[in-house]
Amino acid sequence: MSEWDDFFGREGPLVGRIPGFTTRTEQIGMATHVAHALRTQGRLVVEAGTGTGKTFAYLVPALLSGRRVVISTGTRTLQDQLFARDLPTVASAIGRPVRIALLKGRANYLCLYRLELAEQQAVARGLRKDVAVALPRVREWSFSTRRGDIAELTSLIEAAPVWPWVTSTRDNCLGPECPAFDRCHVVQARREAQGADVIIVNHHLLMADLMLKEEGFGDLLPHADAIIIDEAHQLADVASLFLGFTVSGRQLQSLARDVAIELVAGAPHIDSAAAQTLERQVVDIQDSFANGRERWEFGEWPSAAIEAIASAEDSVKELAAALAPAAENHAGLASVRRRALELASRLAALIEAETEQLAAVRWAQKSADSIALHYRPVDVASQLSELIRQHAGAWICASATLAIGEDFRHFTARVGMDDAVTVRFGSPFDYAKQALLYLPTGIDAPSSSRHTQQVIDAALPVLAASGGRAFLLFTSHRALREAADILARRLGPAPPYPILVQGEAPREALLTRFRHFGNAVLLGTSSFWEGVDVKGAALSVVVIDKLPFTVPDDPVLKARLAAIERRGGNPFFDEQVPQAVITLKQGVGRLIRDPEDFGVVMLCDQRVRTRGYGRIFLDSLPAMPRTDKVAVVTKFLREQLAGIGIVPPASAEVQLSQWPDAWESTP
């Protein structure tokens, strides 16, 4: 027996401290590999199936190692969970006091200086009413908060319009020149992080720190002995966002607005005509992308758009030059001047002539009232590999979905960790008894106009057997909206179970309602495919409409596929299939979250049986019985629910004869 058998065994310190804790050989195996990577400062990539307990499998060896560790997560929810629950629990259980720091992006912290500016604007009647009305609540909270984390003020939702006015960005932060610098919550959080043994960040902050940019710390990683990246399947996409940039009409308008504010406060003698000109040029850029289209790839940009962007670049440069003398003695003007110089540089890069060395993709995305110009690197592996190489220490990537079957090459190639040790641990859950994979027949190809209707009709008898208790996951918002309309018509004004639809409320509010009702049906798209944890019978069915292939007209994906083809690879099997497999594994992983859970995964895409690559998808899922018979599914659900004392009401029964057309060819 190893020391990890002692820690994670039946007599170990975690028993009794963690509700529902049981010994798992997979967890012990993962902890052993993590400890070795920490000891040897190695590279480790580990897939740990649902129920492995991967969080504790890396926390225990990390704390026992005595090393300074940075843990990066994909979501703020997991950040908060690690900080408030998991780390204190493990530290207490193993008797290792540890200094923990939670560090979020600066937009999550109240900025006292910008709060004061906003209040001045409100007095001058220069703010929208909903922003001005919320300011007194923010001010009252500012007197009592210690950390300044805006999540503490629960009376205001995360998307409240007041938050951008009272939080800072890298662009508008004044740094040490700020009059409120000695009370700054961001500075306080950073100081706590500098003195901590374990620092919890998210992937965006990790990338900021790797790049030594102002959003992050810039000195966390050089002093860290180990970097543990949880939810690592998101890392490459976050890196692509971070290593690229976006210039939006709102950013340019915000610059012009902030210049005007700072000029009034610190240099009223300077002519603000350049700022007013920039406001008009933003409109010119928007108008140059005409004819109702939403997306324009760089090769399609009209000459008028190129000219308008070049003119905006000139205006921003002029603005920076005009601010230079006064900026030497005024922190606010110095800050907006720095922003102007960076935006000018980015505008120049957006219209730079294409060359073979330009390994980036550019496109414009237009909405009803704004324009966003995007620049993204096609491949981040070489940049990530170099950034990782520059920061010595252990690097550990963990997730429930990293491998395609047993093969990790897709992930390691994308993040530049080809030299990493890879290991995969399956789920300890008994999928053979707890779950059933339903592959209904009689549903048209995903490209058919009837597909979504047939998915709903095929799902209705399953939902009747489960009495609701389901996620319906879609690969597009269009299909989601269509499905919601069809379901409303099928079930009528008094549905037998609550229907929740993404977009009707914030995600967390919908999940709270879903858990509260206990028998609801929730329709969602990408944000519900991962990072959602619903234990118990409240979630007994997961319906997936299609294999989650990324839309092939996505500009970054198109460029990546073209690059693979130029290298002689197969874009479909080298990129599209692996990414879709990982996403499907995430969606399927919503179902079984506990040893007592049970349920049905219903996959409504005939390609898993009719196409050769379908076997790759099926083999990547947990081993569970499969059926194409709806009678087998309904029997399984009724027996499982009856076993815990739940019998769906008779009003939920759906007679197949009601929709004979939809069921003509279904067994």
C-alpha positions as CSV (number, residue, x, y, z in Angstrom):
1,M,0.0,0.0,0.0
2,S,1.2,3.5,-0.8
3,E,0.8,6.6,1.3
4,W,-2.1,7.6,-1.0
5,D,-4.0,4.4,0.0
6,D,-3.7,5.7,3.6
7,F,-5.0,9.2,2.8
8,F,-7.9,8.1,0.5
9,G,-8.7,4.8,2.1
10,R,-11.5,3.8,4.4
11,E,-9.5,4.8,7.5
12,G,-8.1,7.9,6.0
13,P,-8.5,11.5,7.2
14,L,-11.0,12.4,4.4
15,V,-13.6,10.0,5.6
16,G,-16.2,11.8,7.6
17,R,-15.0,15.2,6.5
18,I,-16.4,15.0,2.9
19,P,-20.1,14.0,2.6
20,G,-20.4,10.8,0.6
21,F,-16.7,10.1,0.5
22,T,-15.7,6.6,-0.6
23,T,-12.4,5.0,-1.5
24,R,-11.8,5.0,-5.3
25,T,-8.9,3.2,-6.9
26,E,-9.0,5.8,-9.7
27,Q,-8.6,8.6,-7.2
28,I,-5.6,6.9,-5.6
29,G,-4.0,6.3,-9.0
30,M,-4.5,10.0,-10.0
31,A,-3.0,11.2,-6.7
32,T,0.0,9.0,-7.2
33,H,0.7,10.5,-10.6
34,V,0.1,14.1,-9.4
35,A,2.5,13.6,-6.5
36,H,5.2,12.2,-8.9
37,A,4.8,15.2,-11.2
38,L,5.1,17.6,-8.3
39,R,8.2,15.9,-7.0
40,T,9.9,15.7,-10.3
41,Q,8.6,19.1,-11.7
42,G,7.2,17.1,-14.6
43,R,4.4,17.6,-17.1
44,L,1.3,15.5,-16.5
45,V,-2.0,15.3,-18.5
46,V,-4.7,13.3,-16.8
47,E,-8.2,12.5,-17.7
48,A,-10.3,11.5,-14.7
49,G,-13.9,10.3,-15.4
50,T,-16.9,11.7,-13.6
51,G,-16.9,10.6,-10.0
52,T,-13.1,10.0,-9.7
53,G,-12.8,12.9,-7.3
54,K,-10.1,14.6,-9.3
55,T,-10.3,17.8,-7.2
56,F,-9.2,16.0,-4.1
57,A,-6.8,13.8,-6.1
58,Y,-4.7,16.9,-6.9
59,L,-5.4,18.9,-3.8
60,V,-4.1,16.4,-1.2
61,P,-0.7,15.8,-2.9
62,A,-0.4,19.5,-3.7
63,L,-0.9,20.5,0.0
64,L,1.3,17.7,1.3
65,S,4.1,18.7,-1.1
66,G,4.7,21.9,0.7
67,R,5.2,23.7,-2.6
68,R,3.7,27.0,-3.8
69,V,0.9,26.1,-6.1
70,V,-1.3,28.0,-8.6
71,I,-4.6,26.3,-9.4
72,S,-6.4,27.5,-12.5
73,T,-10.0,26.8,-13.2
74,G,-12.3,27.3,-16.2
75,T,-15.1,28.9,-14.2
76,R,-15.6,31.3,-11.3
77,T,-18.0,28.8,-9.8
78,L,-15.2,26.2,-9.4
79,Q,-12.9,29.0,-8.1
80,D,-15.4,29.9,-5.4
81,Q,-15.9,26.2,-4.6
82,L,-12.2,25.5,-4.2
83,F,-11.7,28.6,-2.1
84,A,-14.7,28.4,0.2
85,R,-15.1,24.6,0.6
86,D,-12.7,22.2,-1.0
87,L,-9.3,23.6,0.0
88,P,-10.3,24.4,3.7
89,T,-11.8,21.0,4.0
90,V,-8.7,19.1,2.7
91,A,-6.3,21.3,4.7
92,S,-8.2,20.7,7.9
93,A,-8.6,16.9,7.3
94,I,-4.9,16.3,6.6
95,G,-3.7,18.8,9.3
96,R,-1.8,21.1,7.0
97,P,-2.7,24.8,7.6
98,V,-2.4,26.6,4.4
99,R,-2.6,30.2,3.3
100,I,-5.2,30.4,0.4
101,A,-5.8,33.3,-1.9
102,L,-8.6,33.7,-4.5
103,L,-7.7,36.0,-7.4
104,K,-10.3,37.0,-10.0
105,G,-10.1,39.3,-12.9
106,R,-10.2,43.0,-12.0
107,A,-13.8,43.3,-13.5
108,N,-14.9,41.3,-10.4
109,Y,-13.8,43.9,-7.9
110,L,-15.3,47.2,-7.0
111,C,-13.2,50.2,-8.0
112,L,-13.6,53.0,-5.5
113,Y,-12.2,55.6,-7.8
114,R,-14.6,54.7,-10.6
115,L,-17.5,54.6,-8.1
116,E,-16.7,58.2,-7.2
117,L,-16.6,59.2,-10.9
118,A,-19.9,57.5,-11.6
119,E,-21.5,59.3,-8.7
120,Q,-20.2,62.6,-10.1
121,Q,-21.7,61.7,-13.4
122,A,-25.0,60.9,-11.8
123,V,-25.1,64.3,-10.1
124,A,-24.5,65.9,-13.4
125,R,-27.4,63.8,-14.9
126,G,-24.9,62.1,-17.2
127,L,-26.0,58.5,-16.4
128,R,-28.8,56.2,-17.4
129,K,-31.5,56.0,-14.8
130,D,-31.0,52.3,-14.1
131,V,-27.3,52.9,-13.4
132,A,-27.9,56.0,-11.3
133,V,-30.5,54.2,-9.2
134,A,-28.2,51.3,-8.4
135,L,-25.3,53.5,-7.3
136,P,-26.5,54.1,-3.7
137,R,-26.7,50.3,-3.1
138,V,-23.1,49.9,-4.4
139,R,-21.9,52.8,-2.2
140,E,-23.6,51.3,0.9
141,W,-22.0,47.9,0.3
142,S,-18.6,49.6,-0.3
143,F,-18.5,50.6,3.4
144,S,-18.8,47.0,4.6
145,T,-17.0,44.8,2.1
146,R,-13.5,43.7,2.8
147,R,-12.7,42.0,-0.4
148,G,-14.8,44.1,-2.8
149,D,-15.9,41.0,-4.8
150,I,-19.0,42.2,-6.6
151,A,-20.5,38.7,-6.2
152,E,-21.1,39.6,-2.6
153,L,-23.7,42.1,-3.5
154,T,-26.4,39.6,-4.4
155,S,-29.1,42.2,-4.7
156,L,-27.6,43.1,-8.1
157,I,-27.4,40.5,-10.8
158,E,-24.0,39.8,-12.5
159,A,-25.2,41.5,-15.7
160,A,-26.5,44.7,-13.9
161,P,-25.6,47.7,-16.1
162,V,-24.0,49.5,-13.1
163,W,-21.0,47.1,-12.8
164,P,-19.0,48.4,-15.8
165,W,-19.3,51.9,-14.3
166,V,-17.9,50.9,-10.9
167,T,-15.3,48.3,-11.9
168,S,-12.0,48.9,-13.7
169,T,-10.4,47.4,-16.8
170,R,-6.7,47.2,-17.7
171,D,-7.5,50.0,-20.1
172,N,-8.9,52.5,-17.6
173,C,-7.1,51.6,-14.4
174,L,-4.8,54.4,-13.1
175,G,-2.4,52.1,-11.3
176,P,-0.3,53.6,-8.5
177,E,-1.4,57.1,-9.6
178,C,-5.0,56.4,-8.6
179,P,-6.1,58.5,-5.6
180,A,-7.8,55.4,-4.1
181,F,-4.7,53.1,-4.7
182,D,-4.1,52.5,-1.0
183,R,-7.7,51.1,-0.7
184,C,-7.8,49.3,-4.0
185,H,-9.5,45.8,-3.7
186,V,-7.5,44.5,-6.7
187,V,-4.2,45.5,-5.1
188,Q,-5.3,43.9,-1.9
189,A,-6.2,40.7,-3.6
190,R,-2.9,40.6,-5.3
191,R,-1.0,41.2,-2.1
192,E,-2.8,38.4,-0.4
193,A,-2.0,36.1,-3.4
194,Q,1.7,37.0,-3.2
195,G,1.8,35.7,0.4
196,A,-0.3,32.6,-0.2
197,D,0.7,29.0,-0.5
198,V,-2.1,28.2,-2.9
199,I,-3.5,30.8,-5.3
200,I,-6.7,30.1,-7.1
201,V,-7.1,31.8,-10.5
202,N,-9.0,31.2,-13.7
203,H,-7.6,30.4,-17.2
204,H,-7.9,34.1,-18.3
205,L,-5.8,35.3,-15.4
206,L,-3.3,32.4,-15.9
207,M,-2.9,33.5,-19.5
208,A,-2.5,37.1,-18.4
209,D,0.3,36.1,-16.0
210,L,2.0,33.9,-18.7
211,M,2.0,37.0,-20.9
212,L,3.1,39.3,-18.1
213,K,0.2,41.6,-18.8
214,E,-1.4,43.9,-16.4
215,E,-4.6,41.9,-16.0
216,G,-2.8,39.3,-14.0
217,F,0.0,39.4,-11.5
218,G,3.0,39.2,-13.7
219,D,4.9,37.7,-10.8
220,L,2.8,34.8,-9.6
221,L,4.2,32.2,-11.9
222,P,7.9,32.9,-11.5
223,H,7.5,32.2,-7.8
224,A,5.2,29.2,-8.2
225,D,6.5,25.6,-8.0
226,A,3.5,24.1,-9.7
227,I,0.7,25.0,-12.0
228,I,-2.4,22.8,-11.8
229,I,-4.9,23.4,-14.6
230,D,-8.4,22.0,-13.9
231,E,-11.0,21.9,-16.7
232,A,-8.0,21.9,-18.9
233,H,-10.0,21.1,-22.1
234,Q,-10.8,24.8,-22.2
235,L,-7.2,26.0,-22.1
236,A,-6.4,26.1,-25.9
237,D,-9.6,28.1,-26.7
238,V,-8.9,30.6,-23.8
239,A,-5.3,30.9,-25.1
240,S,-6.6,31.7,-28.6
241,L,-8.8,34.5,-27.2
242,F,-6.0,35.9,-25.0
243,L,-3.3,35.7,-27.6
244,G,-5.6,37.5,-30.0
245,F,-7.7,40.7,-29.5
246,T,-10.9,42.4,-30.4
247,V,-11.5,46.0,-31.2
248,S,-15.2,47.0,-30.9
249,G,-17.1,50.1,-31.7
250,R,-18.0,50.2,-28.0
251,Q,-14.3,50.2,-27.0
252,L,-13.6,53.2,-29.3
253,Q,-16.6,55.0,-28.1
254,S,-15.6,54.3,-24.5
255,L,-12.2,55.8,-25.2
256,A,-13.7,58.9,-26.6
257,R,-16.1,59.2,-23.6
258,D,-13.4,58.7,-21.0
259,V,-11.1,61.2,-22.8
260,A,-13.9,63.8,-22.5
261,I,-14.4,63.0,-18.8
262,E,-10.7,63.2,-18.0
263,L,-10.3,66.5,-20.0
264,V,-13.0,68.1,-18.0
265,A,-11.4,67.1,-14.8
266,G,-7.7,67.7,-15.6
267,A,-7.1,69.6,-18.9
268,P,-10.1,71.6,-20.0
269,H,-7.9,73.7,-22.3
270,I,-7.2,70.7,-24.6
271,D,-9.4,70.5,-27.7
272,S,-11.6,67.4,-27.6
273,A,-12.4,67.5,-31.3
274,A,-10.4,64.3,-32.0
275,A,-12.6,62.4,-29.6
276,Q,-15.7,63.7,-31.3
277,T,-14.3,62.8,-34.6
278,L,-13.6,59.2,-33.4
279,E,-17.2,58.9,-32.3
280,R,-18.3,59.7,-35.9
281,Q,-15.8,57.3,-37.4
282,V,-17.1,54.4,-35.3
283,V,-20.4,55.0,-37.1
284,D,-18.6,55.1,-40.4
285,I,-17.0,51.7,-39.7
286,Q,-20.4,50.2,-38.8
287,D,-22.0,51.7,-41.9
288,S,-19.3,50.4,-44.2
289,F,-20.3,46.8,-43.3
290,A,-23.7,47.0,-45.0
291,N,-26.3,44.7,-46.6
292,G,-27.5,43.0,-43.4
293,R,-24.8,40.4,-43.0
294,E,-23.5,39.6,-39.5
295,R,-20.0,38.2,-40.3
296,W,-17.4,39.4,-42.7
297,E,-14.1,37.5,-43.2
298,F,-11.1,39.7,-43.8
299,G,-10.9,39.0,-47.5
300,E,-14.5,40.3,-47.9
301,W,-14.0,43.6,-46.0
302,P,-15.2,46.4,-48.3
303,S,-12.6,49.0,-49.3
304,A,-14.8,51.6,-47.4
305,A,-14.3,49.6,-44.2
306,I,-10.5,49.5,-44.6
307,E,-10.5,53.2,-45.2
308,A,-12.8,53.9,-42.2
309,I,-10.6,51.7,-39.9
310,A,-7.4,53.5,-41.2
311,S,-9.1,56.9,-40.5
312,A,-10.0,55.8,-37.0
313,E,-6.4,54.7,-36.4
314,D,-5.2,58.2,-37.5
315,S,-7.7,59.8,-35.1
316,V,-6.6,57.7,-32.2
317,K,-3.0,58.5,-32.9
318,E,-3.8,62.2,-33.1
319,L,-5.7,61.9,-29.8
320,A,-2.7,60.2,-28.1
321,A,-0.4,63.0,-29.4
322,A,-2.7,65.7,-28.2
323,L,-2.8,64.2,-24.7
324,A,0.9,63.7,-24.4
325,P,1.9,67.0,-22.7
326,A,-0.9,67.0,-20.2
327,A,-0.6,63.3,-19.5
328,E,2.8,63.7,-17.9
329,N,1.2,65.3,-14.8
330,H,-2.3,63.7,-14.9
331,A,-2.8,60.0,-14.1
332,G,-6.2,59.8,-15.8
333,L,-5.0,61.4,-19.0
334,A,-1.9,59.2,-19.0
335,S,-4.2,56.1,-18.7
336,V,-6.4,57.1,-21.6
337,R,-3.4,57.9,-23.7
338,R,-2.0,54.4,-23.1
339,R,-5.3,53.0,-24.2
340,A,-5.2,55.1,-27.3
341,L,-1.8,53.9,-28.3
342,E,-2.7,50.3,-27.8
343,L,-5.9,50.7,-29.8
344,A,-4.1,52.4,-32.6
345,S,-1.6,49.5,-32.7
346,R,-4.5,47.0,-32.9
347,L,-6.3,48.9,-35.6
348,A,-3.1,48.9,-37.7
349,A,-2.7,45.1,-37.2
350,L,-6.3,44.6,-38.3
351,I,-5.8,46.1,-41.8
352,E,-2.2,45.0,-42.3
353,A,-1.7,43.3,-45.7
354,E,-1.8,39.5,-45.5
355,T,1.5,37.7,-45.7
356,E,2.6,34.1,-45.3
357,Q,4.0,34.9,-41.9
358,L,0.6,36.3,-40.7
359,A,-0.7,33.1,-38.9
360,A,-3.9,34.8,-37.7
361,V,-7.5,35.1,-38.8
362,R,-9.4,38.4,-38.9
363,W,-13.1,39.0,-39.2
364,A,-15.8,41.5,-38.4
365,Q,-18.9,40.7,-36.5
366,K,-21.8,43.1,-36.8
367,S,-24.9,43.5,-34.6
368,A,-27.8,45.8,-34.7
369,D,-25.9,48.6,-32.9
370,S,-22.2,47.8,-32.8
371,I,-19.3,46.3,-34.7
372,A,-16.5,44.1,-33.4
373,L,-13.3,43.5,-35.3
374,H,-11.5,40.2,-34.3
375,Y,-7.9,39.0,-34.6
376,R,-7.1,35.5,-33.5
377,P,-4.0,33.3,-33.9
378,V,-4.7,30.1,-35.9
379,D,-2.5,27.9,-33.8
380,V,-1.5,28.7,-30.2
381,A,0.5,25.5,-29.5
382,S,3.9,27.0,-30.2
383,Q,3.2,30.1,-28.2
384,L,1.8,28.2,-25.3
385,S,4.7,25.7,-25.4
386,E,7.2,28.5,-25.2
387,L,5.3,30.3,-22.4
388,I,5.2,27.0,-20.4
389,R,8.9,26.3,-21.0
390,Q,9.8,29.8,-19.7
391,H,8.1,29.0,-16.3
392,A,9.9,26.1,-14.7
393,G,8.0,23.8,-12.3
394,A,5.4,21.1,-12.5
395,W,2.5,21.5,-15.0
396,I,-0.5,19.4,-14.4
397,C,-3.6,19.4,-16.7
398,A,-6.7,17.7,-15.5
399,S,-10.2,17.2,-16.9
400,A,-12.9,14.7,-17.3
401,T,-12.6,15.1,-21.1
402,L,-9.2,15.2,-22.7
403,A,-8.7,11.9,-24.6
404,I,-10.2,10.5,-27.7
405,G,-10.5,6.9,-26.6
406,E,-7.1,6.4,-25.0
407,D,-5.4,8.9,-27.2
408,F,-4.3,12.3,-25.8
409,R,-2.5,13.6,-28.9
410,H,-5.2,16.0,-30.0
411,F,-5.1,17.8,-26.6
412,T,-1.3,17.8,-26.1
413,A,-0.8,19.0,-29.7
414,R,-3.2,22.0,-29.2
415,V,-1.5,23.2,-26.0
416,G,2.1,22.4,-26.9
417,M,2.7,19.7,-24.3
418,D,3.9,16.9,-26.5
419,D,6.4,15.8,-23.9
420,A,3.8,15.3,-21.1
421,V,3.1,12.0,-19.4
422,T,-0.6,11.1,-20.1
423,V,-2.8,8.9,-18.1
424,R,-6.5,8.2,-18.1
425,F,-8.8,7.0,-15.3
426,G,-12.3,5.9,-16.1
427,S,-15.3,6.7,-14.0
428,P,-15.9,4.6,-10.9
429,F,-19.6,4.8,-11.5
430,D,-21.4,1.6,-12.6
431,Y,-22.7,2.8,-15.9
432,A,-23.7,-0.7,-16.9
433,K,-26.4,-0.6,-14.1
434,Q,-26.9,3.1,-13.7
435,A,-27.3,4.3,-17.3
436,L,-28.8,3.4,-20.6
437,L,-27.9,4.9,-24.0
438,Y,-30.9,5.3,-26.3
439,L,-30.3,5.6,-30.0
440,P,-33.8,6.2,-31.5
441,T,-34.4,5.2,-35.1
442,G,-36.7,6.9,-37.6
443,I,-35.2,10.3,-37.2
444,D,-34.0,12.1,-40.3
445,A,-30.4,13.3,-40.9
446,P,-29.4,16.4,-38.8
447,S,-29.6,18.5,-41.9
448,S,-33.3,17.8,-42.4
449,S,-35.8,20.5,-41.7
450,R,-37.9,17.9,-39.8
451,H,-35.0,16.9,-37.5
452,T,-35.8,19.0,-34.5
453,Q,-39.5,18.2,-34.6
454,Q,-38.7,14.5,-34.7
455,V,-36.3,14.8,-31.8
456,I,-39.1,16.3,-29.7
457,D,-41.6,13.8,-30.8
458,A,-39.2,11.0,-30.0
459,A,-38.4,12.5,-26.6
460,L,-42.0,12.9,-25.4
461,P,-42.6,9.2,-24.4
462,V,-39.3,9.2,-22.6
463,L,-40.2,12.4,-20.8
464,A,-43.6,10.8,-19.9
465,A,-41.8,7.8,-18.4
466,S,-39.4,10.0,-16.4
467,G,-42.1,12.6,-15.5
468,G,-39.9,15.4,-16.8
469,R,-36.5,15.4,-15.0
470,A,-34.5,16.1,-18.2
471,F,-32.0,18.2,-20.0
472,L,-32.6,18.7,-23.7
473,L,-29.2,19.8,-25.1
474,F,-29.0,21.4,-28.6
475,T,-26.1,22.3,-30.8
476,S,-27.6,25.6,-32.0
477,H,-29.8,28.4,-30.7
478,R,-32.0,28.0,-33.7
479,A,-32.8,24.4,-32.9
480,L,-33.3,25.4,-29.2
481,R,-35.9,28.0,-30.1
482,E,-37.7,25.7,-32.6
483,A,-37.7,22.9,-30.0
484,A,-39.2,25.1,-27.3
485,D,-42.0,26.2,-29.6
486,I,-42.8,22.6,-30.6
487,L,-42.7,21.4,-27.0
488,A,-45.1,24.2,-26.0
489,R,-47.5,23.2,-28.8
490,R,-47.3,19.5,-28.0
491,L,-47.9,19.9,-24.2
492,G,-50.4,22.7,-24.3
493,P,-51.0,25.5,-21.8
494,A,-50.8,23.2,-18.8
495,P,-47.7,21.0,-19.2
496,P,-47.3,18.1,-16.9
497,Y,-43.9,19.3,-15.8
498,P,-42.2,22.7,-15.6
499,I,-40.5,23.8,-18.9
500,L,-37.3,26.0,-18.5
501,V,-35.7,27.5,-21.6
502,Q,-32.2,29.0,-21.8
503,G,-32.5,32.8,-22.3
504,E,-35.6,33.2,-20.1
505,A,-33.3,33.8,-17.1
506,P,-29.6,33.7,-16.1
507,R,-28.1,30.2,-16.2
508,E,-27.6,29.9,-12.5
509,A,-31.2,31.0,-11.9
510,L,-32.5,28.4,-14.3
511,L,-30.4,25.7,-12.6
512,T,-31.7,26.8,-9.2
513,R,-35.3,26.4,-10.4
514,F,-34.5,23.1,-12.1
515,R,-33.2,21.6,-8.8
516,H,-36.1,23.2,-6.8
517,F,-38.8,21.8,-9.0
518,G,-37.4,18.3,-9.1
519,N,-39.2,17.3,-12.3
520,A,-38.5,20.1,-14.7
521,V,-37.4,19.9,-18.3
522,L,-34.6,22.4,-19.3
523,L,-33.8,23.2,-22.9
524,G,-30.2,24.6,-23.3
525,T,-27.3,25.0,-25.7
526,S,-23.6,25.2,-25.2
527,S,-23.4,26.7,-21.7
528,F,-25.4,23.7,-20.3
529,W,-23.2,21.1,-21.9
530,E,-20.5,21.4,-19.2
531,G,-19.9,22.8,-15.7
532,V,-23.4,21.8,-14.6
533,D,-23.8,19.5,-11.6
534,V,-27.3,18.2,-10.8
535,K,-27.3,15.1,-8.5
536,G,-30.3,12.9,-7.8
537,A,-33.5,12.0,-9.7
538,A,-34.1,15.6,-10.7
539,L,-32.0,14.9,-13.8
540,S,-32.8,11.4,-15.1
541,V,-32.7,12.0,-18.9
542,V,-30.2,13.9,-21.1
543,V,-31.4,14.3,-24.7
544,I,-28.8,15.4,-27.3
545,D,-30.1,16.5,-30.6
546,K,-26.9,16.2,-32.8
547,L,-23.3,15.3,-32.6
548,P,-21.7,18.6,-31.5
549,F,-19.6,19.5,-34.5
550,T,-18.5,23.1,-34.5
551,V,-20.1,25.1,-37.3
552,P,-17.6,24.9,-40.2
553,D,-18.1,28.6,-41.1
554,D,-16.4,29.7,-37.8
555,P,-13.5,31.9,-39.0
556,V,-10.9,30.5,-36.5
557,L,-12.0,26.9,-37.2
558,K,-11.9,27.4,-41.0
559,A,-8.4,28.8,-40.8
560,R,-7.3,26.0,-38.5
561,L,-8.7,23.4,-40.9
562,A,-7.0,25.0,-43.8
563,A,-3.7,24.9,-41.9
564,I,-4.1,21.2,-41.2
565,E,-4.8,20.5,-44.8
566,R,-1.7,22.5,-45.9
567,R,0.4,20.3,-43.5
568,G,-1.0,17.2,-45.3
569,G,-3.4,16.3,-42.4
570,N,-7.0,15.4,-42.5
571,P,-9.0,18.4,-41.1
572,F,-12.1,16.4,-40.3
573,F,-10.5,13.6,-38.4
574,D,-7.6,15.6,-36.9
575,E,-9.7,18.5,-35.6
576,Q,-13.5,18.4,-36.1
577,V,-14.1,14.8,-34.8
578,P,-11.8,15.1,-31.8
579,Q,-13.4,18.4,-30.7
580,A,-16.9,17.0,-31.2
581,V,-16.0,13.9,-29.2
582,I,-14.8,16.0,-26.3
583,T,-17.9,18.1,-26.3
584,L,-20.2,15.1,-26.5
585,K,-18.4,13.5,-23.5
586,Q,-19.1,16.8,-21.6
587,G,-22.8,16.7,-22.5
588,V,-23.2,13.0,-21.6
589,G,-21.3,13.7,-18.4
590,R,-24.2,15.8,-17.1
591,L,-26.3,12.6,-16.4
592,I,-24.5,10.6,-13.7
593,R,-23.0,12.7,-11.0
594,D,-23.3,10.4,-8.0
595,P,-23.1,6.7,-7.2
596,E,-26.9,6.7,-6.6
597,D,-27.8,8.5,-9.8
598,F,-29.4,6.8,-12.8
599,G,-30.8,7.8,-16.1
600,V,-30.9,7.7,-19.9
601,V,-28.8,9.4,-22.5
602,M,-30.8,9.9,-25.7
603,L,-28.6,10.6,-28.7
604,C,-30.7,11.6,-31.8
605,D,-28.1,11.6,-34.5
606,Q,-28.2,8.7,-36.9
607,R,-24.6,9.3,-37.9
608,V,-23.3,7.4,-34.9
609,R,-24.6,4.3,-36.7
610,T,-24.5,5.2,-40.4
611,R,-21.0,6.8,-40.6
612,G,-17.7,5.2,-40.0
613,Y,-16.6,7.8,-37.5
614,G,-19.7,7.1,-35.4
615,R,-17.7,4.3,-33.7
616,I,-15.2,6.9,-32.5
617,F,-18.0,8.7,-30.6
618,L,-19.6,5.6,-29.1
619,D,-16.3,4.1,-28.0
620,S,-15.4,7.4,-26.2
621,L,-18.5,7.3,-24.0
622,P,-18.7,5.3,-20.7
623,A,-19.6,1.7,-21.3
624,M,-23.3,1.4,-20.8
625,P,-26.1,-0.7,-22.4
626,R,-27.5,0.6,-25.7
627,T,-31.0,0.2,-27.2
628,D,-33.1,1.6,-30.0
629,K,-36.4,0.5,-28.4
630,V,-38.4,3.1,-26.7
631,A,-40.2,0.4,-24.7
632,V,-36.9,-0.6,-23.1
633,V,-36.2,3.0,-22.2
634,T,-39.5,3.6,-20.6
635,K,-39.4,0.4,-18.6
636,F,-35.9,1.2,-17.3
637,L,-36.9,4.7,-16.2
638,R,-40.1,3.6,-14.5
639,E,-38.3,0.8,-12.6
640,Q,-35.5,3.1,-11.5
641,L,-37.9,5.8,-10.4
642,A,-40.2,3.4,-8.6
643,G,-37.2,2.0,-6.8
644,I,-36.8,5.4,-5.0
645,G,-40.6,5.9,-4.6
646,I,-41.3,8.1,-7.6
647,V,-44.2,7.4,-9.9
648,P,-44.8,10.0,-12.7
649,P,-48.4,11.2,-12.6
650,A,-50.9,9.8,-15.1
651,S,-51.2,13.3,-16.6
652,A,-47.7,13.0,-17.9
653,E,-48.5,9.9,-20.0
654,V,-48.2,10.5,-23.7
655,Q,-49.9,8.3,-26.2
656,L,-47.8,7.5,-29.2
657,S,-50.9,7.3,-31.4
658,Q,-51.3,11.1,-31.0
659,W,-48.5,11.7,-33.5
660,P,-48.5,8.7,-35.9
661,D,-46.5,10.4,-38.6
662,A,-43.6,10.9,-36.3
663,W,-43.5,7.3,-35.2
664,E,-44.2,5.4,-38.4
665,S,-40.7,3.9,-38.6
666,T,-39.8,3.9,-34.9
667,P,-39.8,0.6,-33.1
